Amino acid sequence: MITVDVTPSWMTIRGMVDPALTDLIHGAPEPPYAHVSLGKKVDYLRSTTANLLYLDEELGRSVDWRDPDNRLFEAKAYRFLSNLRLEGPGDYERDFPFKLPCDPWQIPVFTHGRKLREIALAPCALGTGKSKMALDIAAAKFLENEIDGVLIVAPNGVHRQWINEAIPTHMSPAVPVRCHIWKPTTKIPKDWPLNPRESLRRLRVMAFNVEAFSTDSGRAMKAARAIMQTGRFMLIMDESSRIKNGTAQRTRVLCMVATLAKVRMILTGTPVTKGLENFYSQFRFLNPDIIGMSSWSAFRNRYCVTVPAYRGAALGALKIVGYKNQEELFRKMAPVTFMIGPEVLGLGEPIRERREVTLTTEQEEAYHAMSHRLYEDLMSKRISTPQNTLVELLRLQQILCGWVYETAVDEEGLERAVGRRIPSNRLLALRQTLEDNDGQALVWARFTPDIDDICAMMEHRQWKHVRFDGTVKNTAERERRKLMFHHGEVDYFNGNPAAGGTGVDGLQERCSLGVYYSNSFNREHRWQSEGRIYRRGQKAVGRVRYLDLIVPRTVDELFLKAYETTEDIAKMVLSNPTLIRGGL
């Protein structure tokens, strides 16, 4: 029996004019933030679900919440409290023209989500059907004449999949669509503005890549604003973890764009990569009043435990070491949030294994020399910033993969890093791992030279394989290689997690093994790449397995520890330099 805990929407309370009711709401579990509008006698109050539930319990039937003439609350507050009585799917859900049947966990999301203006499918495990749920809700809102179009923002490449794969597969046949993929040269189609004489009303869909929203004066920003001014749009932010950094320019730009949307939705299958601070900008994109904090500083002070930052940081900089008031934050987010865990897929827990790799003499000498120098620099504060620390950790990792990078001066007198290959046992360990496996496998590596070596080894042994990283830029060629693996024409998929970890679907039907030759600093890359085979449609024999090639008591183990504890790697090392000397 699958149960999904969902709650109808959070709503605002505005225009409170009855002093008795004002006093009552201030006694609710979460006193709202209030300010007096200058020149007026009315207090405008911001509140959350807890307040509305409290008022409903206190006042009972003395107030007709569904009466549109009642001026105590906005009409959406009446609708909200009416929806609280909704027990489950009804005739609407049973009769709705879905393109594909819904899974058990998708029905309650559709039942409640179609009534909301802000929706967070976050996190929903990879393979639970986020795209289908989002498009079903969009179809319902279009058929109810609530929206005229959908604007999708997704990582580069994934935005094309929405148009080329997701919409043809999942969009209700009752909804005629007109789809476009945005490019810098794209102009708003002439037939997009609403035309009352149009014989057939269509749902207009435009897909953007998130990387295009890098400046507040860029073409993507201007195009998105112009498009949403032509009608009522639903804005879908896919892989919303891309806007978790509230100080990033694209986060600020997309939050400004979101104010023009009638309906907003965020989708992500990635767990919170660092902590509660990742929630702030994503829910600010949905609606700043959901959490009710006007700034990041206010959010941090309310929900984070801080101490002075690492040595050498700017004066007043703070480091988050814990969290508080978590229940209150989750209660605020819960009404618009649908979280679906991987257990609904029935895949069982994946198996995690490690295969130890022995350092060669050259690697051991180079690694110990560099790690000792880094330790001394950290202790003497010659290195005091996360950015410089990550550069040094990168060099240590490259040594473990068989490369030493040294500084050289070119003909123009400029310094640059030059790589020198040294003997390594890592490729041998990978070969033995794959020989022990019966079936297909994904091989993930962080560095381009690593993928070069892996592909060369497989070609030498005449193993069928495809390469999927930044060197393969043609979209059609990427799709062809993915289909080759999907159809079993090749046995090995050699990819970079940054390039192949997101939006590459269909790898799970024949494969249950993922091998990590080297890992990235970015834990989101790790989780997304794991999701390529640990997802719905897994048909390979046996449970999903992840195997890491590691050198014990080195940065290889440091990466895995950071993934498990969701800590920042650079700050871990800055606060405890002994970690790079095997102090794990």
N, C-alpha and C positions, 0 to 999 in steps of 0.2 A: 504494500500500500504506500503510494507516494503522497506526501503532504507538502505543500508549499505555503509558507506563511506570507500572505500578502495583505496589505491594508489599503483602503482608498486614499485619495490624495490629501496632502497638506494644503491648507488654504489660509488666507489672511483674514484678519478681522480689522475693519477700518470704520472710522466714523462713529465711535462709541459716544453716545450723547447722554446716556442714563448714568448718573453718578453711582447708583447702587450696583449696576452691572459692571461699571469700571472697577469698583472696589472688589467685586466678586472675581473678576478675571485676574486681578492682582494676587488673589489667593490661590490661583491655580498652581499645579506642580512646577511650571516653568513661568515665572513672572515675565511678561513680555518687555521688550525694550520700548520706551515711549519718549516722545518729544512733542513739544507744543509748537504747532505751526504758527509762525509769527503773524500777527494781525488777525488771527482766528481764535475762537474759543474752543475748538474741537481738538481733542487729543487723538493723534493717529497712532494706533497700536499695531505692532507686529507680533504675531503669535504663531503657534505651531499646533499640531494635532492634539497634543496633550491638553491645551487650553480648551479647544472645542469639545473634546470628550468630557472635560470637567464641567463646562457650562451645560452640556446636554444632561449630565447626571444630576446637577444641582437644580436646574430649572424644569427638567422633565417635560411634560406636555403643556406647561404654561406659556410656551412660546412656540408658534407654528413656524418651524424652520423652513418649511417649503413654501411659505406664503411670499410671493414676489413683491407684495406691497409692504412687507415688513422692512423698515429702513435701518434696523439695527446692524445688519450684516449685508455684505455684498451677495448678489444672487449666487455666486459660486460657492459661498459658504452654505447656503441652503442646500444646494445640490450635493455638496459634500456630506452633510449630515444625513441627507436622505439616502445616500449611497451606503452609509454605514449599515443599513438594514439589509443590504443585498447579501443573500446567503450563498449564492453560487451561480453557476452557469444556468441560463434559462433558454427560452425559445430562440432568442436572438443568436446565441452561440450555436445552438443545434442547427439552425437554418442558415447560418452564414456560409457564403460560397467560398470556402477555403480552396486553394489550388491543390494543396496536399493535406491529408489528415493531420490533426494536431496530436502531439504526444501528451500524456497525462499532465506533465508539469507546465505545458504551454497553454492549456485551457484557462486556468485561473489568472495567468498573466494577461491573456487577451481579455478576459472578462472584466478585470479591473483597469487594466492599462488603457483600454479604449476610451475610458471616461476621464483620463488625466490630461493635464496640460504639461506637466513635467514628469518624465519617466526615466528611471535609471535601471538598466539591466546590468548591474555591476555589483560584484562580479558574478557572471554566469559562466560556468565551466565551458571550456572549449568543446564544441560538439553538441551543445544543448539546443542549438538552433536560434541564436540571437537574431540573425538576419531574418529568418522566417517570422519570429515574433514581432520584430519591428515593422516588417512589411504588412503583416496582417493588421496591426494596429493602424498603420497608415491607410490601408484600404478601408477599414471601418470608418475612420474619420472622413475620408473622401466621400464615401457613400452617404454619410450623415451630413454632408455639405459643411463640414467644419474646416477643411483645408482645400486648397486648390493645387498644391504642389509639395514636393519633398526636395530638400537640399541636403545632400550627403557629403560629409567631410570625412575622409579616411586616409590612411597611409598610402603613399605612392604605389600604384599597382593594385592595391586592394580596392581603390575607388573604381577601377575598371571592372573588377569582378562583380561589384554591385550591379553594374549596368549589364554586363555580358552574361552573368551566371545567376546571381541571386534573384533579380527581378523576373527573368523568364521562368525560373524554377518555382518561385514562391508567391508571386503577386496574384491576387484573386482574379479569375477570368472575368469577373463582373466589372473590373476596373480597367478601362482603356488608358494606356500610358503613352507618353511621349518623352523619351529619354535622351540625354545628352551627357557627354564627358567634357568637362571644362578644360580648355587649354588657354595659354596666354593670349592667343589670337582669337579666341572665341568671343563672338558678340551675342547679345541676347537675341534669340530667334524672334523674327517678326510676329510669329503666330503665338508667342507666349503670353502677352498681356490678355487679360480676360476679354472675351468678345461675346456679348450677350446674344449675338446672332448665330453663334457657332452651333451647328446642329448636334454635334457630339462633344460633350464635356469630357476632357481628358485630364488625367493626373500628370502634371509636369514634373519631371525628375531631372536634376542636375547633380553630377558627382564631381567634387573637388578633391585634389590631393592636399593633405594638411600642410605639407611643406611649403605650399604656395602662399600661406598666410604669414609671411615673415615680417612684413611691414604694414603699418596702418595706412600707407598710401599706395600699396601695391595693387596690381590688376585684379588679383583674386578678391581682395577686400572690396574694391569698387564694384566688381561684377556681382558678388554675393549680395551686397546691399541693393544694387539695382534690380536684381532678380526678385528679391523678397518684397520689393516695393510694388511688384506687379500683381500681387495677390496674397493670399493667406498661406503661409508655408510652415511645414514641419521640418525642423532642423535636426538631423541625426549626426551625432559625433561618434564615429566608430573608432575603437581603440582609444577611448578617452584618456587613458593613462598618458597619452602624448601631450596632454595639457595639464598634467599634474603639477608642473612647475609654474607657480603663480607669477613669477618674475619674468618668465620668458615672453618675448614679444608676440609670438603667435598665440599664446594663451590670452593675452590682453586683447589682441585683435579679434579673436573668435568670441570672446565674451561680449565685445561690443556688437559684433554681428548678431549674436544670439538675441539681443534685445528686440530685433525686428521680427523674430519668429513667433508664430502663434502657439506652436507646440514645439517642445524641445525634448530631445532624448539623448542619453549617453549609453554606449555599449562598451563593455570590456570583459574579457575572459581572464584578465591578469589580476591576481590578488594585489592588495595594497603593497607596493614595492618597498616602502620604507616605514610608514606608520600612518597615524591618523592625519598627519599634515597633508598627505596626498589627497584627502577628501576635499579640502577647502576649495581649490580652484575648479574642480570638476563639478561640484554642486553650485558654485558661484555661476558657472556657465548655465546650469539649469535654471536657477533662480536664486539670487542672493538672499532672499528672505527665508529660504528653507532652513538654513542654519542660523540666519539672523545676525551675522557678524559683518560689520561694514569694512573690515580690514583684516589682512593676514595677521597683523600684530595682535589684534583683539582675539582672533581665533586661537593663536598660539598661547596667549596668556590664560585663556579659559580652559583649553583642553590639553596643553602640553606642559611637562615639567622640564625646566631649562636650568642650565648652569653656564658659567662663562665658557666660551668656546675654546678650542684647542690652542696650544701655545702659538703665539705669533699672529693670532687673528686680530682683526680690527677692534678697536676699543668699543666695548658694548656689544660685541657679537655674542650670540648665545648658541648653545648646543642643546638639542633636545635629547633628554636621557630617559624620559618616561611620559606617561599620559595620565590624565585625570578626567573626571566627569564623563567617562566614556559612555555610560548608560544614557545620559542626557543627550549626547551627540547622536547616538544610534536611534534614540526615540524620535529625534527630529528628522532623521533621514529615512526612517523606516516606511513612512506612508507612501513615498514615491519610489521606493527601492525594491527591486526584485532580485534576490540572490538565489542562485540555483547551483548546488554543489555537484561535483562529478559523480557522487554516489547514485544519482538518478540514472546514469548510463549503464550501471551494472557491470562495470569493467573490473572492479576490485582494485586494491592498492597496487601501484606499479612496484616492480622489484628494482632496487637501487644497488648497484655493485661497483666495486673499485678494483682496478687492476694496477698493481704497483709496477712502476718503471724504474730501473736502476740507472743512475747517472754514469756516464763514461768519465774517465779521468779528466778529460778536457772540460767537460761540463761542470764537474765537481769543483775544479780549480776556479773556473770563471764565475760560477754561482757564488761560491763562498767569498771570493774577493769582492764582488759587487754587493752582496748582502751585508758584508762587514762594513764596507764604505757607507752604504745607505744607513745602517744602524748608527754609525758615528755621526753622520750628518743630521739625523733626526735628534739624537741626544744633545748635540751642540747647537740645535736650532738653525743650522744652515739650510735645512729644508723645513718649511713651516706651513706650506699651503697644500691643500688636497690635490691641486692640479700637478704640482711638481712631484708629489708623492706617487701619483698614478703613472707618471712617465717612468719613474724608476721601477715601479712594480711591473710595468710593461716590459722593460728590458730584462728583468729577472725571468719573466715568463718566456720570453723569446729564447733565452739560454736553455731553458728546460725543453724547448722544442727543437734545439739544435742550431741556433743562430746567435752570434755575438755581434752587437752593433757598436761600432767605434766611431769617434768623431774624426773626420778628415777635412782638410781644406782643399777646395776645388781651385780651378785655374783663375777664377775671379776673386779668390781670397775669402770666399764664404764658407762657413762651417756647415757640414752636413753629415748625417749618420750613414755609415757604410756597413752593410751586413757581411759577415764572414761565417761560412758554414763550419760547424764543428761536429764530430761524430756524436750520434744519438741513438739510443735504443727505442725511442718512441715509435718510430715507424714499424719496427719489428714487432713490438707489442700489439700494434693495431692489426698487423697482418695475422698474427696468431689468434687474436680475438675473432676476426672475421672468419678464419678457417674453422674455428670451433663452432660457429653459428650455422645452423641449417636454415637458410632462407635469406630474404632481403634485409638490408640494414640502412639506416641513415647514419652518415658520418659527419659530425659537425666540427669545424675548425675555425678559429678566430682569424688567423693570418693567411694572407694570399700565398706566401711561400709554402706554408703547411699544406694548403690544398693542391699546390703545384706538385709537392712531393707525393701526396696521397694518390693523385691521379697518375703520376708517372709509375708508381709502384703497381697500381692496378693494370695499367697498360702493359707493363713488363710481364705480369702474370696472366695477361689476357682475360682479365675479369671485366665483365660488362658493367659500365658505370656511366653516370652523367654528372656534370659539374653544374652547380647552381650558386653563384656568388656574384660579386660586383663586376666581374669581367664579362659576364653574360648580360648585356644591356638590352638586347632586342626582346621585346615583350612576346612576340610570336615564338621565338626560339625558346624562351623560358617555359612557355606553355607546352611546347612540344616535348621538352625534356621531362617536365612533370608528368605528362601523359605516358611517356615511355616507361617510367618507373611504375606508374599506376597500373599499366597493362601488363607488367611483368617482363617487359622486353630487356630490362637491365636489372642487375642485382643490387647495385649500390648507388646511393644518392649522396654526393659529396657537396655539402653546402656550408655557407657562412650563416650563423644564426641571425645576423642583422639583415641579410638579404632573403633568406628562405624561411625564417622563423615565423613570419606573419603572413596570413592570407594564402598560404600554399596548402590547399586542401586535396584530399583524395590519396594521401600517401599511406593511410592507415589500413587499407583493405587487405594488403598483402604483407605488411611489415609490422613487427612488434619489438624491434631492437633499435635503440638509438645510442650511438657511441660518441662520446665527447673527447676528441683529440686534444682540444684546448678550449678554455672557457673565456667568456667576455666579462668585463667589469659590470656590464649591464645585466642585472638579474632578470629584467623583463625579457631580454633576448633568450635567456635560458628557459623561462617558463613558457614562452611562446613556442620555442622550438620543441620542447617536450610535448606540447599540445598537438603537434603534427601527427603523432601516432596514438596518443592517449586521448581519444575522442570517439564520438559516436561513429559507428561503422567499422570499428575494429574487428576484423574477421580472422586475423592470424591466430594460429594455434598457440595456446599458452598466454600468460599474462604479459603485459608490457614491461620491458626491461630497459633500464638506462645504465650504461656502463661508462665510468670516467677513468681515463688514463691519468694516473697521478704519480708524482714523486713524493714520497712521505716527507713530512716536516719541511715543506717548502710552500711557496705561494699557491701551488695547486690546491693544497688543503685549505689555505686561507680563503680562496674563492668559494669553495663549497660551504665553509663555515658561515661566510657572509650570506650566502643564499638561504641557508637554514634559519638564520636568526634575523634576516631582512635588515642587516646593518650595512652602513656605508663602508666600503673597503678602505678607502683612503683615511677616513676618520678613525677606523679601528687601528690602523697602523700608527697614525699620529698620536693616539692616546696610549698605545702600548707598542713601542718599537721592537720589543722582544719577539713579536709575532713573526717578523721576517727572519729570525734566527731559529725558527722551529719551536717557538714558545706557544704552541697551540694547545 
